[in-house]
Amino acid sequence: MKTIVYYYSRTGSNNYLAERISGKLKCEKEEIRPRINNFFLFMLKISAGVKAVKNNPSDYDRVIVVGPVWVGRFIPPLKGFLKKYREEIKNLYFVSCCGSGDEQKDEKFGHGHVFREVKELMGDKCRECVAFPIGLVVSEDKKKDPDTIMKTRLTDENFKGEIEERFDKFIEGVG
Ligand SMILES: Cc1cc2nc3c(=O)[nH]c(=O)nc-3n(C[C@H](O)[C@H](O)[C@H](O)COP(=O)(O)O)c2cc1C
């Protein structure tokens, strides 16, 4: 089974997660590069699509896409990538290191909305959507502190305990 990880990351956490996944699965990792990589334009829902990737998704049995959630949205780099390569992708795993926790997934800014859109777009090709909420790596008393959630990034130091268990389970499921 050939697998590839495509990722988009603005502040590093999803890059870190993508790196860990590709390291564990010993597979390729490639960045999703928007034609215009401008966060403020993305916020205004303005996007010019994504550049062609070097590794064609059709050459892989499994495609893992990793990236963040902003204001409850399926962000343009990830949506642009999946729209462009929908036909080429055989099996998709969608993964996000995001701010919303499991219990907030269906709230206004929760990752649940994004996962539903991904499933709608990809249909049966979508095997699994998995969230790695930042709250899993912050201390109990800071889990509900928005400032801490927004500022915390995944690192070797904090990627332990619950998040690591979720990661191992995900790898097992893909493997
Ligand atoms: C402007 C902005 C808006 C965000 N909105 C949400 C949101 O609605 N839901 C959510 O789960 N996380 C949200 N987040 C948190 C990001 O998904 C989280 O910080 C993610 O790990 C960043 O990924 P990156 O470091 O790979 O760029 C937001 C972050 C930013 C900067």
The ligand as a MOL file (V3000), in Angstrom:
LIG
                    3D

  0  0  0     0  0            999 V3000
M  V30 BEGIN CTAB
M  V30 COUNTS 31 33 0 0 0
M  V30 BEGIN ATOM
M  V30 1 C -7.6420 33.0440 12.8780 0
M  V30 2 C -7.7700 31.6790 13.4490 0
M  V30 3 C -9.0150 31.1360 13.5940 0
M  V30 4 C -9.1840 29.8600 14.1280 0
M  V30 5 N -10.4240 29.3370 14.2010 0
M  V30 6 C -10.5890 28.0630 14.6310 0
M  V30 7 C -11.8770 27.4510 14.5980 0
M  V30 8 O -12.8750 28.0330 14.2130 0
M  V30 9 N -11.9860 26.1790 15.0220 0
M  V30 10 C -10.9190 25.4610 15.4540 0
M  V30 11 O -11.0800 24.2950 15.8060 0
M  V30 12 N -9.6780 26.0140 15.4990 0
M  V30 13 C -9.4930 27.2820 15.0820 0
M  V30 14 N -8.2450 27.8600 15.0930 0
M  V30 15 C -7.1200 27.1200 15.6710 0
M  V30 16 C -6.2490 26.4470 14.6260 0
M  V30 17 O -6.9700 25.4670 13.9090 0
M  V30 18 C -5.0580 25.7800 15.3340 0
M  V30 19 O -4.3070 26.7630 16.0110 0
M  V30 20 C -4.1600 25.0080 14.3700 0
M  V30 21 O -3.4100 24.0900 15.1170 0
M  V30 22 C -3.1920 25.8620 13.5980 0
M  V30 23 O -2.5290 25.0470 12.6890 0
M  V30 24 P -1.1120 25.4050 12.0940 0
M  V30 25 O -0.1740 25.6850 13.2530 0
M  V30 26 O -0.7140 24.1840 11.3550 0
M  V30 27 O -1.2630 26.5960 11.2100 0
M  V30 28 C -8.0510 29.1320 14.5680 0
M  V30 29 C -6.7790 29.6920 14.4410 0
M  V30 30 C -6.6320 30.9470 13.8790 0
M  V30 31 C -5.2570 31.5280 13.7410 0
M  V30 END ATOM
M  V30 BEGIN BOND
M  V30 1 1 1 2
M  V30 2 1 2 3
M  V30 3 2 2 30
M  V30 4 2 3 4
M  V30 5 1 4 5
M  V30 6 1 4 28
M  V30 7 2 5 6
M  V30 8 1 6 7
M  V30 9 1 6 13
M  V30 10 2 7 8
M  V30 11 1 7 9
M  V30 12 1 9 10
M  V30 13 2 10 11
M  V30 14 1 10 12
M  V30 15 2 12 13
M  V30 16 1 13 14
M  V30 17 1 14 15
M  V30 18 1 14 28
M  V30 19 1 15 16
M  V30 20 1 16 17
M  V30 21 1 16 18
M  V30 22 1 18 19
M  V30 23 1 18 20
M  V30 24 1 20 21
M  V30 25 1 20 22
M  V30 26 1 22 23
M  V30 27 1 23 24
M  V30 28 2 24 25
M  V30 29 1 24 26
M  V30 30 1 24 27
M  V30 31 2 28 29
M  V30 32 1 29 30
M  V30 33 1 30 31
M  V30 END BOND
M  V30 END CTAB
M  END
